[in-house]
Amino acid sequence: MTKNKKQWVKKDTIFSIASWAGIIILLFIFINLKSGSIGNKECPDRIEGNVNATLLIKYFESPFCFYCWLEEPILTDLLSRRGNLFTLERYDVRYCHNETARYKVSGTPSFVFSLKNETKEYVHYGFIDKRKLEGVICEADGGC
């Protein structure tokens, strides 16, 4: 290969990598604009379940978190079956910096459990399977 051809291949590779990076960034922006997450800075993002329930669950999530994707169907199922027993507050860690710092959340998913008539809070960092999460909900309510 001649020197000029090697330089051309090198420039072509750099251009290709830069093009793909640009496409990925634009795709990321488009997805976030479509979902409404850019500019949405309310914390919590959503409140679900029974706002008058004794148990409050603060759920810290990120759209880029693999384990959050696994947690989502569990939360959806528990909200449909046991949603009258708890309040679920959702916090997007990209925007909810005060709450994230308050509970020292450094990864997602993370949970904060509290009873409305008590000041004590229990923080859990990481994924919780369906059986354990339902157990916490049922125990706080006095049994399901």
C-alpha positions, 0 to 999 in steps of 0.5 A: 500500500502506498503512503497516500493510500494509507493516509486515505484509509486512516482518514476514512476510518476516522470519518466513519467513527465520527459519523457513527458517533454523531448518529448515536448522539442524534438518536439519543437526543431524539429518543429523549425528546420523544419521551419528554425526558429532556426538560422534565425536571420535576421530582418525583417524576411520577407518583403512582399507587395509593397516595394515602397508603402507609408505605412510601417507596421512592424509586430511583431509576435511569433510562440507561439502567439495565436492571431498571428495565428488569425492575419495571415489569415487577413494579407494573405488576405490583402496582396493578395487584397491590397498588392500593397498599403503597405509594410509588414515587419515581425519581430520574437520577439525571434530574433529581440531584437533591434527592439522589444526594440526600440518600447517597444514591450512586447507582440504579435502581435504588429504593427508599422505603418509609412508613408515613407515620414514622421518621425512619427510612430504609435505603436499598441499593440495587435490584429487588426481585418480585418476591422480596418487593411484594414481601416488603409491601405486604409486611408494611400493610400487615399482610396481603 
